């Protein structure tokens, strides 16, 4: 299990703040061991560093009160959505309070005519889209897990639909956040664009809880498309599949989703989801538009795919067939774990310019073979983003060392290709050591200055992003 440093604890401050908070919030202050460990992390392989207590606020005013109490006693606060992050974002290396936003889950206002919605941070993407269904609108960002939208904003999430609709940074119009001082800041109005002052919304989006606690979000919505088609196409190699993706965008074929599964991941999905796909590299696509448009788009892609060795191209507009395919893609993590029962899944991601994607994926497969590591590959390849899930025996020190070496190697490879060490997982603790390599000392100094200016006592999510 990856080693993580514990930061100095303010024992007296934690004890005093916890007593005050317990008196104020009673049963909404939880100190049970299992709940605290669950709020340390849920899906990462990093060592668990649980908070001292978990509190469930119900309003912005309560968040302000909790922050002021903790600030008075210099006690860390770690925001928690649904715990789906993968890089130790919710660990508590200095102890402190985990602020669980699950009880702030109200949809405050739907402005159908403006195609936006105002929500509290605990609303999950599935709950929001269920609520919106009768309006003809939907929120398109889909990271796979049913994550909370506050957490998705804090980690700048994206997912399968980002190739058409962008990531969270493109779909958050405004935020309300509580600062470490206890003050509330509104980052923008509901207008679709603004030139007024610094872009505080995008400063908060992706800040991973280190600058402010999001208590309200205004999100862009999209119209539910008239028709949707899904397609699959198999390829001899991952390079051929990636080159087909590049051709698709060069020729301007509009795609809503385009996902890569390597042969090992296809085998896992076939077994787990009872599919019968050819066990070679596969592209899974979705097209949105009119009835005629989605057929034309799918057929255009099929012709391009054939030029790059694509075979078995099929597409469907039947909802049940599309749902089955995309559910299999969303279950890829669990499917991959079945390839090696008892192994721990170590998930990592990178993102490179589209022109470097084929080379990056090819080198990745070769490196995994060289290190004798089993790791299926999936990717949001329309963005140049892909993930590997290393299946590691955590009782084998040699295997753990090879896995950790691979993660660092892959981050360096992506950075060397003008890419990033993470396309969507974020930095947290797991990738903090790669951030300066990617951005440079000047950018790190600027981020540290922002952090010190807003949070001089470093009480908001300390130990993340090397801040």
NORZIKA-V939154 format. One line per field, one symbol per residue. phi: phi as a letter, one per 30 degrees, with the letter a starting at -180 (. if undefined). psi: psi as a letter, one per 20 degrees, with the letter a starting at -180 (. if undefined). burial: # if it has 16 or more other ideal C-beta (glycine too) atoms within 10 Angstrom, else .. A space follows every 50 residues. Layout:
phi = ???
psi = ???
burial = ???
This chain:
phi = .ddbdddeccddddddddddddddchddccbdddddddddabbccdddbd ddabbcdbaedddedddddddechcdbbdbcbicdcbidcdbdcijcccc cddcbccdaccddchbbcbddddcddddddddeddicacddbdjdddddd ddddchdbkdcddccicedcbcdabcbcdedjdcbcdacdedaacciddd dddddjdhidcacdcabccdcbddddbbbcbbacbdbddddddddededd ciddbdbbccbdeddddddeddchcbdedbebccbbbcldeddddddddd dedddddcidbidbbbcdddddddddddddcedddddddbejdcdccbbb bbeedcdedddddddddddddhccadbbadddcicbbbcdccddcceddd ddddddededddddddcicbdadadjchcdcedcddedcjdddddddddd eddcbdchcchdichic
psi = ppppppqpqnggggggghgghhhhidijopjqghgghhigrhjriqppnq rhqpqnqirhhhggggghghhhjlpqpoqpeikiqjkkhjqmijabppoo jhimkqohponhhilrqprrhipqhggghghigiijrrpipnjfqmrqhg hhghjlrdbhjhhgiaahhijohqqpqpriiiqpppiraiqhqqkoaqnh ghghojikjihqopiqqoqqrqppqgqpqqqqpqqhrhggghhhgghghh jkopphqoqpprhhhggghgggjlrkqpmrpqpprqpqbrggghgggghg hhgghhikjprkpqqqjpghggggghhgghjhghghhihnpiqppopqqr prqhiigggggghgggggghilpooqpqqmiiijprqqnpopoijnhghg ghghhgggggghgghikkbqiphihagchhjhiighhghrhghhhgghgg ghhhmhjliolqjqkk.
burial = ...#..#.##..##..##..#...#..###....##.####..####### ########.#.######.###.############################ ##.##....#....###########.###.##....#########.#### ###############.##..##########.#.#..##...........# ######################..#..########.############.. ..##################.##...#.###########...######.# ##.##..###..#.##.....#..##.###.##.###.#...######## ##.#.###.##..##.##..#.#.##################......## .###.##..##.###.#.##############.##..#.....#..#... #..##..##########
